[in-house]
Amino acid sequence: MIGSGPAGQRCAIQAAKLGKRVCIIEQREVVGGVAVNTGTIPSKALREAILRAIGRGSVAVRTDDFTNGKGVTFSKLLASSNEVVKSEIDLCRRHLDSNGIEIITGVAQFRDANTVDAVGAHATTSIAADHFLIAVGTTPSRPKSIPFDNINVVTSDEVLHMPHLPRSMIVVGGGVIGTEYASMLQALGVRVTLVEGRPKLLDFVDAEITEALQYHLRQSGMTLRMGEKVVSIRYEKGDGNPLTRGDEYAEAYLESGKMLRADGLLYAVGRHGATAELNLGAAGLSADDRGRVRVDESFRTTVKHIFAAGDVIGFPALASTSMEQGRLAACAMFGERCDTNPAPLPYGIYSIPEISMVGWTEERLTAEGIPYEAGIAQYKEIARGQLVGDEIGILKLLVHQETRTILGVHALGTGATELIHIGQTAMAFNATVDYFVNTVFNYPTLAECYKVAAFNVVNKLRNM
């Protein structure tokens, strides 16, 4: 296995469970890959540390929360996050050790289709194997035209190591990563301007949910520049004196002629597969212009004994899906039957407030000509919503008008990423909206939103 992230780990463990001799080549000194070291875990740990620091749950930040946020030392937040990362690294290592998986540190390079060299700092180890998995993940895009200094002009990898919290920040890119970090920084009292070339943030998310998120981000003080394209970026370093830090600033020039200025800039537009150093050609493979490796439905590449899984193969590029892809790839390698649930995949976006979804959006249903009805439950109508102080949360059910089956579930607010799994399970068993109408939920819980939204749908269907 090349890479010890979610896909590499799960593939290695599954192969070990099948009685195979397994090793992982990892270029870092620690295991876990991007998910544990620079991506999923550290960013979510930082988010939780921020919410604790400002004394809020995972709801939208209010203006009066900024006083708490500004009093927080960024280094303390990062230290708290690093403790979580260390614990996760230790956990990953224990899982691999307990399954007898050997870990070799070095940069993996194919010598040929059957041999990989692990090039370490002091020695090179050659590994011959019957099967390989490429699970190297991705790295943030770093266009040469942008003056990255890894301190003031950064990607998502470096934002977790900034020596100080800027007073203002330009975030370029309104995808998942850009939106998450923009909302975190805003919660800490940073004046954030988020620039996105598309008309709305998170264009794959249901429009009503996105509109609600954008409203709450603006209410928190964030400036959104939608439909704007950044054409150039510059950074003025100043004289390096902390007392005159105001002389240091980043500028983003937009296609519309506008110029934005802030203390720092986070560039969060796109990621590339980390395949540049793999020497894929020696194995008879190639990557596309974004460093991704093409695979079939069994995660097999064009070379039959070499597989690939995780972010390096592209969409959906989630830690959760990468884990499952790694497991399925191991089963395919050794001809082992391995089933997976075909139900729609859940998506979680850890912005403040958080978003989650599963299944169809209203826009897609409309485009496909599928007759549906929507039911809404607002957290402020639910006792648990009042208890946790979340007055902005919503849960939406999309239901087929004729069959009454559940087509999609969308949530924004406290616990959205947990709450969505109830809808996912119902959809996996082709449940109708009547399931939620007739089900008793614990009281008080946010899960009651399903019953309220279901009644809302049924009332609409009854009056059609």
Backbone torsions as a table, in degrees:
resi	resn	phi	psi	omega
1	MET	NA	129.7	178.2
2	ILE	-104.1	103.5	-177.2
3	GLY	111.5	136.7	-176.4
4	SER	-112.4	23.6	175.5
5	GLY	-75.0	-167.1	-176.0
6	PRO	-54.1	-43.7	-178.6
7	ALA	-69.1	-46.2	-179.7
8	GLY	-62.6	-42.8	179.6
9	GLN	-61.7	-50.9	-175.8
10	ARG	-65.7	-37.7	177.7
11	CYS	-64.6	-43.9	-179.1
12	ALA	-62.8	-45.1	-177.6
13	ILE	-67.5	-41.5	178.7
14	GLN	-63.0	-43.0	178.8
15	ALA	-63.2	-39.5	178.2
16	ALA	-64.5	-38.3	178.2
17	LYS	-64.4	-25.6	177.8
18	LEU	-86.1	6.6	175.4
19	GLY	86.1	16.9	-178.2
20	LYS	-93.1	153.3	174.1
21	ARG	-84.2	125.4	-169.3
22	VAL	-130.8	141.5	168.9
23	CYS	-136.2	153.3	177.1
24	ILE	-117.5	132.3	171.9
25	ILE	-99.7	122.7	-178.0
26	GLU	-130.7	125.7	-176.4
27	GLN	-75.0	-24.7	177.4
28	ARG	-79.8	163.0	175.6
29	GLU	-76.5	-13.5	-179.9
30	VAL	-123.0	156.7	179.9
31	VAL	-90.2	171.5	175.6
32	GLY	116.0	-20.8	178.2
33	GLY	65.8	-163.7	-179.1
34	VAL	-60.8	-40.2	-175.5
35	ALA	-56.0	-41.7	-176.4
36	VAL	-90.1	-34.3	-169.6
37	ASN	-95.6	-35.6	-176.3
38	THR	-133.7	-7.5	-172.6
39	GLY	-118.2	-103.3	-169.3
40	THR	-55.2	-58.0	-172.9
41	ILE	-67.2	-51.2	-178.5
42	PRO	-63.4	-37.2	-179.3
43	SER	-69.3	-38.7	179.0
44	LYS	-72.8	-34.0	176.0
45	ALA	-64.6	-40.3	177.6
46	LEU	-63.7	-41.7	179.3
47	ARG	-58.7	-46.7	-179.7
48	GLU	-65.0	-37.5	178.5
49	ALA	-64.6	-39.5	178.4
50	ILE	-64.0	-46.3	-178.5
51	LEU	-63.1	-38.5	176.5
52	ARG	-65.9	-40.8	-175.5
53	ALA	-65.6	-36.7	-178.4
54	ILE	-91.6	1.7	175.2
55	GLY	72.1	33.3	-179.0
56	ARG	-124.3	159.3	168.6
57	GLY	-84.6	-165.1	-176.0
58	SER	-85.6	47.1	177.8
59	VAL	-109.2	-178.2	-178.9
60	ALA	-66.5	144.0	179.8
61	VAL	-80.7	137.5	177.6
62	ARG	-98.0	160.3	-177.9
63	THR	-57.8	-38.7	-177.3
64	ASP	-75.1	-5.1	174.2
65	ASP	-76.7	-19.0	-173.7
66	PHE	-64.9	-27.6	178.4
67	THR	-59.7	-44.1	176.7
68	ASN	-65.1	-43.3	-177.7
69	GLY	-60.9	-41.8	-177.5
70	LYS	-70.0	-21.4	-179.5
71	GLY	-84.4	-1.3	-177.6
72	VAL	-90.3	134.7	175.0
73	THR	-81.6	125.1	-176.4
74	PHE	-60.1	-36.1	-179.3
75	SER	-63.2	-33.6	178.7
76	LYS	-69.5	-38.0	177.1
77	LEU	-63.9	-43.6	179.5
78	LEU	-66.2	-36.6	178.3
79	ALA	-63.5	-40.9	177.1
80	SER	-62.9	-42.1	178.4
81	SER	-63.9	-40.5	-177.8
82	ASN	-64.3	-31.4	177.0
83	GLU	-63.8	-39.6	177.7
84	VAL	-65.3	-43.1	-179.9
85	VAL	-61.1	-45.1	179.3
86	LYS	-59.7	-41.9	179.6
87	SER	-64.0	-39.9	-179.3
88	GLU	-68.9	-38.8	176.5
89	ILE	-61.1	-44.9	179.0
90	ASP	-61.7	-39.7	-179.9
91	LEU	-65.0	-44.6	177.7
92	CYS	-59.9	-43.3	-178.8
93	ARG	-63.1	-41.1	-179.6
94	ARG	-64.6	-40.9	178.7
95	HIS	-61.2	-42.9	-179.2
96	LEU	-68.4	-43.1	-179.9
97	ASP	-63.9	-40.9	-177.1
98	SER	-67.2	-19.1	177.8
99	ASN	-100.7	9.6	175.6
100	GLY	69.3	30.3	-177.4
101	ILE	-93.0	124.6	-180.0
102	GLU	-80.2	139.0	179.6
103	ILE	-116.6	124.1	179.4
104	ILE	-115.3	125.6	-178.4
105	THR	-90.4	128.1	178.8
106	GLY	161.9	168.7	177.0
107	VAL	-87.1	122.4	-176.5
108	ALA	-78.8	134.0	176.3
109	GLN	-140.8	126.4	177.2
110	PHE	-69.1	129.3	170.6
111	ARG	-87.6	-40.0	172.3
112	ASP	-156.6	-171.2	-175.3
113	ALA	-69.1	-11.6	-177.2
114	ASN	-119.7	1.9	-175.8
115	THR	-138.9	136.1	175.1
116	VAL	-124.6	134.4	174.1
117	ASP	-96.0	130.6	172.8
118	ALA	-99.9	101.9	-174.7
119	VAL	-86.8	106.8	-179.3
120	GLY	-96.9	-178.4	-178.1
121	ALA	-66.7	-30.5	-175.3
122	HIS	-123.1	-14.6	-177.9
123	ALA	-157.0	161.9	177.9
124	THR	-117.4	130.0	178.7
125	THR	-110.1	129.0	178.7
126	SER	-99.6	132.7	-178.5
127	ILE	-124.1	122.2	173.3
128	ALA	-102.0	139.6	-177.3
129	ALA	-150.3	161.3	177.2
130	ASP	-81.4	-28.1	-179.2
131	HIS	-140.6	148.8	177.8
132	PHE	-131.6	148.2	170.4
133	LEU	-123.1	124.9	174.1
134	ILE	-91.9	113.2	-178.0
135	ALA	-139.8	54.6	-172.7
136	VAL	-87.3	-5.4	177.3
137	GLY	71.9	-156.4	-176.9
138	THR	-133.2	166.9	174.1
139	THR	-128.8	154.2	179.7
140	PRO	-63.9	145.6	174.8
141	SER	-65.4	137.1	-179.6
142	ARG	-134.3	76.2	179.2
143	PRO	-55.1	139.1	-177.4
144	LYS	-64.3	-22.1	-177.9
145	SER	-76.4	-9.7	-177.1
146	ILE	-99.3	130.2	-175.1
147	PRO	-80.7	66.3	178.4
148	PHE	-63.4	132.6	172.8
149	ASP	-123.6	3.2	176.8
150	ASN	65.1	10.2	177.4
151	ILE	-125.8	-50.6	-177.3
152	ASN	-110.0	-34.0	173.9
153	VAL	-113.8	109.3	-165.7
154	VAL	-134.4	164.6	167.4
155	THR	-102.1	-177.9	179.9
156	SER	-65.1	-21.7	176.8
157	ASP	-68.5	-39.0	-174.4
158	GLU	-90.2	-18.1	-177.3
159	VAL	-60.6	-26.4	-180.0
160	LEU	-79.4	-1.5	-179.2
161	HIS	-126.8	17.2	178.5
162	MET	-63.1	134.3	-176.7
163	PRO	-70.0	-20.8	179.4
164	HIS	-152.2	161.0	-179.9
165	LEU	-87.0	122.7	179.6
166	PRO	-69.6	155.1	176.4
167	ARG	-76.3	-28.7	178.5
168	SER	-143.8	153.2	-174.6
169	MET	-148.5	135.2	170.1
170	ILE	-98.6	127.1	175.7
171	VAL	-110.9	118.3	-179.9
172	VAL	-99.0	113.9	-179.6
173	GLY	116.9	116.8	-179.2
174	GLY	-105.9	33.8	172.7
175	GLY	-82.2	-161.8	-176.6
176	VAL	-61.5	-50.6	-175.8
177	ILE	-65.4	-47.1	-179.5
178	GLY	-61.6	-43.4	-179.3
179	THR	-66.1	-42.3	179.9
180	GLU	-61.9	-50.9	-177.6
181	TYR	-68.2	-36.3	178.5
182	ALA	-60.0	-44.2	-178.8
183	SER	-69.6	-34.0	177.0
184	MET	-65.3	-47.6	-179.6
185	LEU	-63.6	-39.3	178.3
186	GLN	-62.3	-37.6	179.1
187	ALA	-63.4	-25.6	179.1
188	LEU	-88.9	6.8	177.6
189	GLY	89.2	5.8	175.5
190	VAL	-73.5	137.3	177.0
191	ARG	-80.6	106.5	-172.7
192	VAL	-104.8	134.1	169.1
193	THR	-116.4	119.0	-177.7
194	LEU	-104.8	123.0	-177.2
195	VAL	-109.9	126.4	-179.3
196	GLU	-137.6	131.6	-176.8
197	GLY	-73.3	-20.5	179.5
198	ARG	-90.7	166.0	-176.1
199	PRO	-65.9	-20.8	-179.4
200	LYS	-146.4	162.4	174.5
201	LEU	-71.5	153.6	169.1
202	LEU	46.9	65.5	-170.5
203	ASP	-66.4	-9.7	177.5
204	PHE	-89.6	-7.0	-178.4
205	VAL	-89.2	149.9	176.8
206	ASP	-50.8	132.9	-171.9
207	ALA	-59.3	-39.2	-179.1
208	GLU	-63.2	-39.0	178.5
209	ILE	-68.1	-43.2	179.3
210	THR	-62.9	-42.8	178.9
211	GLU	-60.8	-39.8	178.2
212	ALA	-64.9	-43.0	178.4
213	LEU	-60.8	-48.0	-178.8
214	GLN	-60.3	-39.2	178.5
215	TYR	-60.9	-46.6	-176.7
216	HIS	-71.3	-32.4	175.2
217	LEU	-65.2	-41.7	177.4
218	ARG	-65.2	-39.6	178.8
219	GLN	-62.4	-29.5	179.2
220	SER	-78.5	-7.4	177.8
221	GLY	109.7	-1.6	-179.3
222	MET	-74.2	142.9	173.7
223	THR	-97.5	124.4	178.8
224	LEU	-107.4	124.8	175.6
225	ARG	-110.4	90.8	-176.1
226	MET	-92.3	149.1	-179.3
227	GLY	68.5	23.9	-178.4
228	GLU	-116.0	135.7	180.0
229	LYS	-111.0	130.0	176.8
230	VAL	-82.5	124.6	-178.7
231	VAL	-102.8	-24.2	176.9
232	SER	-158.9	155.2	-179.1
233	ILE	-135.8	138.1	173.8
234	ARG	-135.2	158.4	177.8
235	TYR	-133.9	129.1	177.2
236	GLU	-99.0	115.5	-171.9
237	LYS	-77.8	-23.2	-176.7
238	GLY	72.2	-161.0	-176.4
239	ASP	-97.8	3.5	177.4
240	GLY	81.8	0.4	-180.0
241	ASN	-83.0	121.2	-178.9
242	PRO	-58.0	-26.9	-179.1
243	LEU	-74.0	-17.4	179.4
244	THR	-119.9	36.1	-176.5
245	ARG	-60.9	-22.2	178.1
246	GLY	-60.6	-18.5	177.6
247	ASP	-77.3	-9.1	179.2
248	GLU	-99.9	131.3	-179.4
249	TYR	-159.8	156.0	174.3
250	ALA	-106.9	144.8	177.6
251	GLU	-127.0	134.8	175.5
252	ALA	-117.7	124.4	-179.4
253	TYR	-101.6	125.5	-175.4
254	LEU	-97.2	155.5	-179.7
255	GLU	-60.4	-28.1	-179.7
256	SER	-75.9	-4.2	179.9
257	GLY	100.8	-8.4	179.4
258	LYS	-73.9	154.6	172.9
259	MET	-126.3	130.1	177.9
260	LEU	-110.9	142.6	-179.8
261	ARG	-132.1	139.0	178.3
262	ALA	-155.9	170.3	178.7
263	ASP	-65.6	-33.6	-177.9
264	GLY	-147.1	173.3	-178.6
265	LEU	-143.9	132.7	174.8
266	LEU	-109.1	120.8	179.0
267	TYR	-98.9	115.2	-175.4
268	ALA	-131.9	55.9	-179.7
269	VAL	-117.4	100.5	172.7
270	GLY	81.1	158.1	175.4
271	ARG	-137.9	155.2	-179.0
272	HIS	-123.3	143.0	175.6
273	GLY	-59.4	137.1	-176.0
274	ALA	-85.0	58.0	-174.2
275	THR	-106.4	0.6	-172.1
276	ALA	-59.3	-35.0	-175.0
277	GLU	-96.1	2.8	-174.7
278	LEU	-77.0	-15.1	-175.7
279	ASN	55.7	51.8	-175.5
280	LEU	-58.9	-32.8	-177.7
281	GLY	-57.9	-34.2	-179.8
282	ALA	-65.4	-23.5	179.4
283	ALA	-97.7	4.2	-179.2
284	GLY	81.1	21.5	-178.4
285	LEU	-117.3	168.1	175.0
286	SER	-149.9	161.0	176.8
287	ALA	-116.0	158.7	178.0
288	ASP	-80.0	-172.7	-175.4
289	ASP	-69.7	-8.1	175.6
290	ARG	-111.8	18.6	175.0
291	GLY	73.9	14.1	-178.1
292	ARG	-91.5	149.8	-179.6
293	VAL	-106.4	133.1	-179.2
294	ARG	-84.9	138.3	179.0
295	VAL	-135.6	165.8	174.8
296	ASP	-93.6	-168.8	-176.3
297	GLU	-67.1	-15.0	177.1
298	SER	-100.4	8.3	-179.5
299	PHE	68.4	25.5	177.1
300	ARG	-92.7	135.8	176.8
301	THR	-82.4	-172.3	178.3
302	THR	-70.1	-14.5	171.5
303	VAL	-99.8	115.6	-162.6
304	LYS	-59.6	-26.5	-178.6
305	HIS	-99.1	5.6	177.9
306	ILE	-112.9	125.7	-177.8
307	PHE	-115.0	165.4	175.8
308	ALA	-146.0	146.1	-178.9
309	ALA	-155.8	163.1	178.8
310	GLY	90.9	-161.6	-175.6
311	ASP	-59.4	-25.9	-176.3
312	VAL	-66.4	-16.9	177.4
313	ILE	-98.3	1.1	175.7
314	GLY	96.8	-154.1	-173.6
315	PHE	-49.6	139.7	6.0
316	PRO	-88.9	-6.8	174.1
317	ALA	53.9	52.6	175.7
318	LEU	-117.8	147.2	177.8
319	ALA	-58.8	-39.3	-178.5
320	SER	-64.2	-45.0	179.8
321	THR	-71.9	-32.4	178.3
322	SER	-62.0	-40.3	177.8
323	MET	-59.2	-47.1	-178.1
324	GLU	-67.7	-38.2	177.4
325	GLN	-61.5	-41.0	178.5
326	GLY	-62.0	-43.1	178.5
327	ARG	-63.0	-46.1	-178.9
328	LEU	-66.1	-36.0	178.7
329	ALA	-63.4	-40.4	179.0
330	ALA	-63.2	-41.0	178.6
331	CYS	-64.6	-41.1	179.7
332	ALA	-66.0	-36.0	179.3
333	MET	-55.9	-40.8	-170.8
334	PHE	-112.7	18.5	175.0
335	GLY	64.5	27.9	-179.5
336	GLU	-92.7	133.3	176.9
337	ARG	-67.0	132.9	-174.2
338	CYS	-149.7	104.7	-176.7
339	ASP	-89.7	153.5	173.6
340	THR	-138.1	151.9	-177.2
341	ASN	-76.1	125.7	-177.7
342	PRO	-79.4	3.6	-178.6
343	ALA	-59.7	155.1	179.8
344	PRO	-55.8	146.7	-179.6
345	LEU	-79.1	139.9	174.8
346	PRO	-83.5	149.9	175.8
347	TYR	-120.8	136.8	176.9
348	GLY	-125.2	130.2	178.4
349	ILE	-121.0	116.2	-171.7
350	TYR	-93.3	52.6	170.7
351	SER	-78.9	179.6	173.5
352	ILE	-119.5	102.7	5.1
353	PRO	-78.7	160.0	-177.0
354	GLU	-82.7	158.7	-177.0
355	ILE	-129.8	145.9	171.5
356	SER	-148.7	153.8	-177.6
357	MET	-154.8	155.4	172.8
358	VAL	-150.6	136.9	177.8
359	GLY	88.2	-155.4	-172.5
360	TRP	-78.0	150.6	169.9
361	THR	-96.6	163.8	177.0
362	GLU	-61.0	-39.1	-177.4
363	GLU	-63.7	-41.4	-178.8
364	ARG	-70.7	-40.1	178.0
365	LEU	-61.5	-41.5	178.7
366	THR	-64.1	-44.2	-179.2
367	ALA	-64.0	-33.8	-178.4
368	GLU	-86.4	-4.2	179.4
369	GLY	70.9	30.7	179.9
370	ILE	-94.4	122.8	-178.0
371	PRO	-72.1	125.3	-176.9
372	TYR	-143.8	165.9	171.6
373	GLU	-133.7	150.5	-178.1
374	ALA	-114.0	140.8	174.9
375	GLY	-123.9	137.6	-175.3
376	ILE	-119.3	139.2	168.3
377	ALA	-124.3	130.9	177.8
378	GLN	-102.3	137.3	-178.7
379	TYR	-55.7	-35.1	-176.8
380	LYS	-66.5	-14.1	175.5
381	GLU	-87.2	-9.8	-173.9
382	ILE	-105.6	136.2	-178.4
383	ALA	-56.1	-41.5	-179.4
384	ARG	-64.2	-35.4	176.6
385	GLY	-60.0	-40.2	177.1
386	GLN	-67.8	-38.7	-178.1
387	LEU	-64.6	-38.4	-178.8
388	VAL	-89.8	-2.0	176.8
389	GLY	74.7	26.9	179.8
390	ASP	-105.8	104.7	-179.3
391	GLU	-101.8	2.2	-176.3
392	ILE	-110.3	-14.0	-174.6
393	GLY	-64.3	148.4	176.4
394	ILE	-142.6	151.6	171.8
395	LEU	-131.9	132.0	-176.2
396	LYS	-123.7	131.8	173.0
397	LEU	-106.3	136.9	173.1
398	LEU	-111.6	124.0	-170.6
399	VAL	-128.2	137.6	177.7
400	HIS	-66.9	130.3	-176.3
401	GLN	-63.7	-30.3	-174.5
402	GLU	-96.4	-49.8	-176.5
403	THR	-87.5	-16.3	-179.2
404	ARG	67.4	10.8	176.6
405	THR	-72.4	155.0	-178.6
406	ILE	-85.2	124.8	-176.3
407	LEU	-101.9	-25.8	-178.0
408	GLY	-166.4	152.1	175.9
409	VAL	-134.2	134.6	-177.3
410	HIS	-136.2	135.5	-176.4
411	ALA	-140.1	146.6	173.6
412	LEU	-138.0	130.2	177.7
413	GLY	129.3	-170.2	-178.0
414	THR	-53.8	129.8	174.5
415	GLY	67.6	16.6	-176.6
416	ALA	-58.0	-40.4	-176.8
417	THR	-71.0	-21.3	173.5
418	GLU	-85.9	-42.8	-175.3
419	LEU	-62.2	-30.4	-174.0
420	ILE	-64.7	-24.3	-175.7
421	HIS	-68.5	-23.3	175.6
422	ILE	-64.7	-46.5	178.0
423	GLY	-65.1	-38.3	179.0
424	GLN	-60.6	-43.2	180.0
425	THR	-65.5	-43.1	178.5
426	ALA	-60.6	-41.4	179.9
427	MET	-67.1	-34.8	-180.0
428	ALA	-62.1	-28.3	-179.4
429	PHE	-105.5	18.3	176.8
430	ASN	53.9	39.4	-179.8
431	ALA	-68.4	151.3	174.2
432	THR	-96.1	170.4	179.1
433	VAL	-62.3	-23.7	-179.6
434	ASP	-64.9	-24.9	176.5
435	TYR	-57.9	-45.7	-178.5
436	PHE	-73.5	-32.2	176.5
437	VAL	-61.5	-39.7	-172.5
438	ASN	-97.6	4.7	-177.9
439	THR	-97.7	140.7	176.4
440	VAL	-96.1	126.5	177.8
441	PHE	-106.6	151.5	172.4
442	ASN	-54.6	146.5	179.4
443	TYR	-126.3	129.6	-1.3
444	PRO	-93.0	133.5	174.4
445	THR	-142.8	159.6	174.3
446	LEU	-71.3	-21.1	178.5
447	ALA	-60.7	-22.1	176.1
448	GLU	-58.4	-21.3	178.4
449	CYS	-55.6	-33.8	179.7
450	TYR	-62.8	-40.2	-179.2
451	LYS	-69.9	-42.6	179.3
452	VAL	-63.8	-44.7	178.9
453	ALA	-65.0	-36.4	179.1
454	ALA	-65.2	-44.6	176.4
455	PHE	-60.1	-38.7	178.9
456	ASN	-61.2	-42.6	178.3
457	VAL	-66.4	-47.9	-176.2
458	VAL	-60.8	-40.7	178.1
459	ASN	-62.1	-38.0	178.5
460	LYS	-68.3	-41.4	-179.5
461	LEU	-66.4	-35.7	-178.7
462	ARG	-66.6	-30.9	-176.3
463	ASN	-91.5	3.5	-179.6
464	MET	-72.7	NA	NA
